[in-house]
Amino acid sequence: MDTEKHANSAAAGKTAGSELDEKRIANKLAIVGVSGNVALSAFKLFAGIFGNSAAMVSDAVHSLSDVFATAIAFLGVRISQRDADESHPYGHERFECLASMALGLILAATGAGIGFASIQSIATGAYEHATAPGWLALSAAVVSIVAKEGMFWYTRHWARIMNSDAFMADAWHHRSDALSSVGALAGIGGAMLGWGVCDPLASIVICLIIFKVAFEVLRDAVDKVTDTPCTPTFELEVRDCILAQDGVMRIDTLRTRKFGNKVYVDAEIAVDGQLRLVDAHAIAERAHDAVEQSFPTVKHIMIHENPA
């Protein structure tokens, strides 16, 4: 018999208080991300144009893409927090993965645009006729590195608390911007010393960094919408938890699958074949409750009892 129980708050859903806290955190991250990126993008664009740096203009475009990234992450998180309904009886967690995919694609498109412009500049020799970058562009790169690294750690901290894939992707978006500013700093510095090609070369490095981050974000999101199993370590911990329950003689089958930032578990346990149905059911319920109470990321576990 299959045991399905959704009453346990630790696994089947969040309490009203925790939902309220997560909404407040999501609002705060959205405000910090959007306002910070708008201000930083404007400053870097100004510095890139008046400081004669193509690398800094590229970096400003990257920061501007972060505004849309934060908005998408916020939208994905808010939709994922909705309760299950008729159209989505298993919940909305995977909408957060879709938001992460959108972030990855935005990153990839941004990187492609920056890379294309940089290669074109090198191929045509346009950089040779460009005015050397000034101290304004160099200063903007330093400010960007400090600001974006701070936003990375801030967003990452709260994303871990919320167990949010979308905001974690947004955090890495901030980190990629900080790393691209490091490339811009090197390119601008080299161009100021007379090596004009360093500026477009730095933009190519920025492009490669963005591509790497985009690939990692997309790969993680795809894993979580294609029923990828959890790690062997996690499955071993779940197995030990089930076996520790009185009446469970062995585990015949144990499967896990990722569902957004949650996990579904299917298990077949062996119990004494001479037990009454109600007693076998009670054993399965104990195992069910133990897993959902011990592993908050488990959204639901379905347990089937086999006679030993």
C-alpha positions as CSV (number, residue, x, y, z in Angstrom):
1,M,0.0,0.0,0.0
2,D,1.3,3.5,-0.8
3,T,1.5,6.0,2.0
4,E,1.0,9.7,1.1
5,K,1.0,12.3,3.8
6,H,1.4,16.0,3.3
7,A,0.6,17.2,6.7
8,N,4.2,17.4,8.0
9,S,5.2,21.1,7.8
10,A,8.9,20.4,7.6
11,A,8.7,18.7,4.3
12,A,5.3,19.3,2.7
13,G,5.3,23.0,3.0
14,K,6.5,26.0,4.9
15,T,4.9,27.7,7.8
16,A,3.2,31.0,7.3
17,G,5.9,32.7,9.3
18,S,8.7,31.3,7.2
19,E,6.9,32.2,4.0
20,L,6.5,35.7,5.2
21,D,10.2,35.9,6.1
22,E,11.2,34.6,2.6
23,K,9.0,37.1,0.9
24,R,10.6,39.9,2.9
25,I,14.1,38.6,2.1
26,A,13.2,38.3,-1.6
27,N,11.9,41.9,-1.6
28,K,15.1,43.1,0.1
29,L,17.4,41.3,-2.4
30,A,15.4,42.6,-5.3
31,I,15.7,46.2,-4.1
32,V,19.4,45.9,-3.3
33,G,20.1,44.2,-6.6
34,V,18.1,46.5,-8.9
35,S,19.1,49.8,-7.3
36,G,22.7,48.8,-6.9
37,N,23.0,47.7,-10.5
38,V,21.3,50.7,-12.0
39,A,23.6,53.0,-10.1
40,L,26.7,51.0,-10.9
41,S,25.7,50.7,-14.6
42,A,25.2,54.4,-15.0
43,F,28.5,55.2,-13.3
44,K,30.5,52.6,-15.4
45,L,28.9,53.7,-18.6
46,F,29.7,57.4,-17.8
47,A,33.3,56.4,-16.9
48,G,33.7,54.2,-20.0
49,I,32.5,56.9,-22.4
50,F,34.3,59.8,-20.9
51,G,37.3,57.7,-19.8
52,N,37.7,56.2,-23.3
53,S,37.5,52.6,-22.4
54,A,35.6,50.0,-24.5
55,A,36.2,47.4,-21.7
56,M,34.4,49.6,-19.2
57,V,31.5,50.2,-21.5
58,S,31.3,46.4,-21.9
59,D,31.4,46.0,-18.2
60,A,28.6,48.6,-17.9
61,V,26.4,46.5,-20.2
62,H,27.1,43.5,-18.1
63,S,26.0,45.3,-15.0
64,L,22.9,46.5,-16.8
65,S,22.0,42.9,-17.6
66,D,22.2,42.2,-13.8
67,V,19.1,44.5,-13.4
68,F,17.0,42.2,-15.5
69,A,18.6,39.2,-13.9
70,T,17.6,40.3,-10.4
71,A,14.1,41.0,-11.6
72,I,13.8,37.6,-13.2
73,A,15.2,35.9,-10.0
74,F,12.7,37.8,-7.9
75,L,9.8,36.8,-10.1
76,G,10.9,33.2,-10.2
77,V,11.2,33.0,-6.4
78,R,7.8,34.6,-5.8
79,I,6.0,32.2,-8.2
80,S,7.8,29.2,-6.7
81,Q,6.5,30.2,-3.3
82,R,2.9,29.7,-4.4
83,D,0.9,26.7,-2.9
84,A,0.0,23.7,-5.1
85,D,-3.1,24.1,-7.1
86,E,-5.1,22.3,-9.8
87,S,-2.8,23.3,-12.6
88,H,0.4,22.5,-10.6
89,P,-0.6,19.8,-8.0
90,Y,3.1,19.2,-7.1
91,G,3.8,22.8,-6.4
92,H,5.6,25.6,-8.3
93,E,9.2,25.1,-7.2
94,R,10.4,24.4,-10.8
95,F,9.5,28.0,-11.8
96,E,12.6,29.0,-9.9
97,C,14.6,26.7,-12.2
98,L,13.0,28.4,-15.2
99,A,14.1,31.7,-13.8
100,S,17.7,30.4,-13.4
101,M,17.6,29.2,-17.0
102,A,16.5,32.7,-18.1
103,L,19.4,34.2,-16.1
104,G,21.9,31.8,-17.8
105,L,20.6,32.7,-21.2
106,I,20.8,36.4,-20.5
107,L,24.4,35.9,-19.3
108,A,25.3,34.0,-22.4
109,A,23.7,36.6,-24.7
110,T,25.5,39.4,-22.9
111,G,28.9,37.6,-23.2
112,A,28.3,36.9,-26.9
113,G,27.6,40.6,-27.6
114,I,30.7,41.7,-25.7
115,G,32.9,39.1,-27.3
116,F,31.7,39.9,-30.8
117,A,32.4,43.7,-30.4
118,S,35.8,43.0,-29.0
119,I,36.9,40.6,-31.8
120,Q,35.6,43.1,-34.3
121,S,37.7,45.8,-32.7
122,I,40.8,43.7,-32.9
123,A,40.2,42.4,-36.4
124,T,39.6,45.9,-37.8
125,G,42.4,47.5,-35.8
126,A,39.9,50.1,-34.4
127,Y,41.7,50.0,-31.0
128,E,44.8,51.6,-32.6
129,H,42.9,54.8,-33.3
130,A,41.2,54.9,-29.9
131,T,42.2,57.4,-27.3
132,A,44.0,55.8,-24.3
133,P,41.7,55.2,-21.3
134,G,41.9,57.7,-18.4
135,W,42.0,57.5,-14.7
136,L,38.2,57.8,-14.5
137,A,37.8,54.4,-16.2
138,L,40.4,52.9,-14.0
139,S,38.7,54.2,-10.9
140,A,35.4,52.9,-12.1
141,A,36.8,49.4,-12.4
142,V,38.1,49.4,-8.8
143,V,34.7,50.7,-7.5
144,S,32.9,48.0,-9.5
145,I,35.1,45.2,-8.2
146,V,34.4,46.2,-4.6
147,A,30.7,46.9,-5.0
148,K,29.9,43.7,-7.1
149,E,31.9,41.5,-4.8
150,G,30.0,42.9,-1.8
151,M,26.7,42.2,-3.7
152,F,27.8,38.7,-4.4
153,W,28.4,37.8,-0.8
154,Y,25.2,39.5,0.4
155,T,23.0,37.8,-2.2
156,R,24.8,34.4,-1.7
157,H,24.2,34.6,2.0
158,W,20.5,35.1,1.8
159,A,20.2,32.7,-1.2
160,R,21.6,29.9,1.0
161,I,19.2,30.7,3.8
162,M,16.3,30.6,1.4
163,N,17.7,27.6,-0.5
164,S,17.0,29.7,-3.6
165,D,18.5,28.6,-7.0
166,A,17.4,31.7,-8.7
167,F,18.9,34.1,-6.2
168,M,22.1,31.9,-6.1
169,A,22.3,32.3,-9.9
170,D,21.8,36.0,-9.4
171,A,24.7,36.0,-6.8
172,W,27.0,34.4,-9.3
173,H,25.8,37.0,-11.8
174,H,27.2,39.6,-9.4
175,R,30.4,37.6,-9.1
176,S,30.9,37.3,-12.9
177,D,30.5,41.1,-13.0
178,A,33.1,41.5,-10.3
179,L,35.5,39.2,-12.3
180,S,34.8,41.0,-15.5
181,S,35.7,44.3,-13.8
182,V,39.0,42.7,-12.8
183,G,39.6,42.0,-16.5
184,A,38.5,45.5,-17.4
185,L,41.0,46.9,-14.8
186,A,43.8,44.9,-16.3
187,G,42.8,46.0,-19.8
188,I,42.5,49.6,-18.9
189,G,45.8,49.6,-17.1
190,G,47.6,48.0,-20.1
191,A,46.0,50.5,-22.5
192,M,47.1,53.4,-20.3
193,L,50.6,52.1,-20.5
194,G,50.5,52.2,-24.3
195,W,49.3,48.7,-25.2
196,G,45.9,49.7,-26.7
197,V,45.1,46.1,-27.7
198,C,44.8,45.3,-24.0
199,D,41.4,47.0,-23.7
200,P,39.5,44.8,-26.3
201,L,41.5,41.8,-25.1
202,A,40.1,42.4,-21.6
203,S,36.6,42.5,-23.1
204,I,37.3,39.0,-24.6
205,V,38.4,37.8,-21.2
206,I,35.2,39.2,-19.7
207,C,33.2,37.4,-22.4
208,L,34.8,34.0,-21.5
209,I,34.2,34.6,-17.8
210,I,30.5,35.3,-18.5
211,F,30.2,32.2,-20.7
212,K,31.6,30.0,-17.9
213,V,29.2,31.3,-15.3
214,A,26.3,31.0,-17.8
215,F,27.1,27.4,-18.5
216,E,27.2,26.5,-14.8
217,V,23.9,28.3,-14.1
218,L,22.2,26.5,-17.0
219,R,23.6,23.1,-16.1
220,D,22.4,23.4,-12.5
221,A,18.9,24.5,-13.6
222,V,18.6,21.7,-16.2
223,D,19.6,19.1,-13.6
224,K,16.7,20.2,-11.4
225,V,14.0,20.0,-14.1
226,T,15.0,16.7,-15.6
227,D,14.5,14.5,-12.5
228,T,18.3,14.2,-11.8
229,P,18.9,12.1,-8.6
230,C,20.5,13.5,-5.5
231,T,24.0,12.8,-4.5
232,P,24.9,9.2,-3.2
233,T,25.7,10.7,0.2
234,F,22.3,12.2,0.5
235,E,20.6,9.0,-0.6
236,L,22.7,7.0,2.0
237,E,21.6,9.4,4.8
238,V,17.9,8.9,3.8
239,R,18.5,5.1,3.6
240,D,20.0,5.1,7.1
241,C,17.1,7.1,8.4
242,I,14.5,4.7,7.1
243,L,16.4,1.6,8.3
244,A,16.6,3.1,11.8
245,Q,12.8,2.8,12.1
246,D,11.3,-0.1,14.1
247,G,9.8,-2.7,11.8
248,V,11.7,-1.9,8.7
249,M,13.6,-5.1,7.8
250,R,15.3,-3.8,4.6
251,I,15.0,-1.3,1.7
252,D,14.2,-2.9,-1.6
253,T,14.2,0.3,-3.7
254,L,15.2,3.9,-3.0
255,R,15.0,6.6,-5.7
256,T,15.4,10.4,-5.4
257,R,14.8,13.2,-7.9
258,K,15.3,16.9,-7.7
259,F,12.3,19.2,-8.0
260,G,13.5,22.7,-8.1
261,N,15.1,23.4,-4.8
262,K,13.2,20.4,-3.2
263,V,13.5,16.6,-3.4
264,Y,11.0,13.8,-4.0
265,V,11.8,10.4,-2.6
266,D,10.3,7.0,-3.6
267,A,11.0,4.0,-1.4
268,E,10.0,0.3,-1.1
269,I,10.6,-1.2,2.3
270,A,10.3,-4.8,3.5
271,V,8.2,-5.5,6.6
272,D,7.1,-8.7,8.3
273,G,4.7,-10.4,5.9
274,Q,2.6,-11.7,8.8
275,L,1.7,-8.3,10.1
276,R,-1.8,-6.9,9.8
277,L,-2.2,-4.2,7.1
278,V,-2.8,-1.5,9.7
279,D,0.5,-2.4,11.5
280,A,2.5,-2.5,8.2
281,H,0.9,0.9,7.4
282,A,2.0,2.3,10.8
283,I,5.6,1.3,10.1
284,A,5.6,3.0,6.7
285,E,4.1,6.2,8.3
286,R,6.9,6.2,10.9
287,A,9.5,6.0,8.2
288,H,7.7,8.6,6.2
289,D,7.6,11.1,9.1
290,A,11.2,10.5,10.1
291,V,12.5,11.3,6.6
292,E,10.4,14.5,6.2
293,Q,11.3,15.7,9.7
294,S,15.0,15.0,9.3
295,F,15.4,16.4,5.8
296,P,13.7,19.8,5.2
297,T,14.6,19.7,1.5
298,V,12.4,16.6,1.0
299,K,9.1,17.8,-0.3
300,H,7.5,14.4,-0.1
301,I,8.4,10.8,0.3
302,M,6.2,7.9,-1.0
303,I,6.7,4.6,0.7
304,H,5.4,1.2,-0.4
305,E,5.5,-1.8,1.9
306,N,6.6,-5.2,0.6
307,P,6.2,-8.5,2.6
308,A,9.5,-9.9,3.8
